[in-house]
Amino acid sequence: MALTKEQMVDIVKEYGRDTKDTGSSEVQIVALTSKIKILTEHMKKNHKDFASRLGLLKMVAQRRKLLNYLQREDAQKYKEIKAKLGLK
């Protein structure tokens, strides 16, 4: 359920500051959102998979923390990321 190398490269190209920027908040948020979407589809089919459910909840919490950090540090980038990803 991990992202493929090609998917990660695409995310870094679009949201990263340079070609090897995988650590910035923006890239991490987008990568987590992609993983969350994949796990959400998995959970729709396998509703009794509690281990994956726990992982999904941890990812959502991590994304929330990163979004809070980005909002504190750069409100404009926060609004852009939130709008592009369609988050509430």
C-alpha positions as CSV (number, residue, x, y, z in Angstrom):
1,M,0.0,0.0,0.0
2,A,3.0,2.2,-0.4
3,L,3.4,4.7,-3.1
4,T,5.4,3.7,-6.2
5,K,8.6,5.4,-7.0
6,E,7.0,7.0,-10.0
7,Q,4.1,8.4,-7.9
8,M,6.6,9.9,-5.4
9,V,8.7,11.4,-8.2
10,D,5.5,13.1,-9.6
11,I,4.6,14.4,-6.2
12,V,8.1,15.8,-5.6
13,K,8.1,17.5,-9.1
14,E,4.8,19.2,-8.5
15,Y,5.1,20.2,-4.8
16,G,8.8,20.0,-3.9
17,R,11.2,22.8,-3.8
18,D,13.7,20.8,-5.9
19,T,14.0,17.3,-7.4
20,K,15.2,15.7,-4.2
21,D,12.9,17.5,-1.8
22,T,11.0,14.7,0.0
23,G,11.1,16.2,3.5
24,S,9.2,19.4,3.1
25,S,5.9,19.7,4.7
26,E,4.1,20.1,1.4
27,V,5.5,17.0,-0.1
28,Q,4.8,14.9,3.1
29,I,1.2,16.1,3.2
30,V,0.6,15.2,-0.4
31,A,2.3,11.8,0.0
32,L,0.2,11.1,3.1
33,T,-3.0,12.1,1.3
34,S,-2.2,9.7,-1.5
35,K,-1.6,6.9,1.0
36,I,-4.8,7.8,2.9
37,K,-6.8,7.5,-0.3
38,I,-5.4,4.1,-1.1
39,L,-6.0,2.8,2.4
40,T,-9.6,4.3,2.4
41,E,-10.4,2.2,-0.7
42,H,-8.9,-0.9,1.0
43,M,-11.0,-0.3,4.1
44,K,-14.2,-0.1,2.0
45,K,-13.5,-3.6,0.8
46,N,-12.0,-5.0,4.0
47,H,-13.9,-3.4,6.9
48,K,-12.6,-5.9,9.4
49,D,-8.9,-5.2,8.8
50,F,-8.2,-3.5,12.1
51,A,-4.5,-3.3,11.6
52,S,-4.9,-1.2,8.5
53,R,-7.5,0.9,10.2
54,L,-5.0,1.7,12.9
55,G,-2.4,2.7,10.3
56,L,-4.9,4.8,8.5
57,L,-5.8,6.7,11.7
58,K,-2.1,7.3,12.4
59,M,-1.6,8.7,8.9
60,V,-4.6,11.0,9.3
61,A,-3.2,12.3,12.6
62,Q,0.3,12.8,11.1
63,R,-1.2,14.7,8.2
64,R,-3.2,16.9,10.6
65,K,0.0,17.7,12.6
66,L,1.8,18.6,9.4
67,L,-1.1,20.8,8.2
68,N,-1.1,22.6,11.6
69,Y,2.6,23.2,11.3
70,L,2.3,24.5,7.8
71,Q,-0.6,26.8,8.8
72,R,1.6,28.3,11.6
73,E,4.6,28.7,9.4
74,D,3.2,29.7,6.0
75,A,-0.5,30.4,5.9
76,Q,-0.5,31.0,2.1
77,K,1.0,27.6,1.3
78,Y,-1.4,26.0,3.7
79,K,-4.4,27.5,1.8
80,E,-2.9,26.4,-1.5
81,I,-2.3,22.8,-0.4
82,K,-5.7,22.6,1.2
83,A,-7.4,23.8,-1.9
84,K,-5.5,21.6,-4.3
85,L,-6.1,18.5,-2.3
86,G,-9.7,19.3,-1.5
87,L,-9.3,19.0,2.2
88,K,-11.8,20.5,4.7
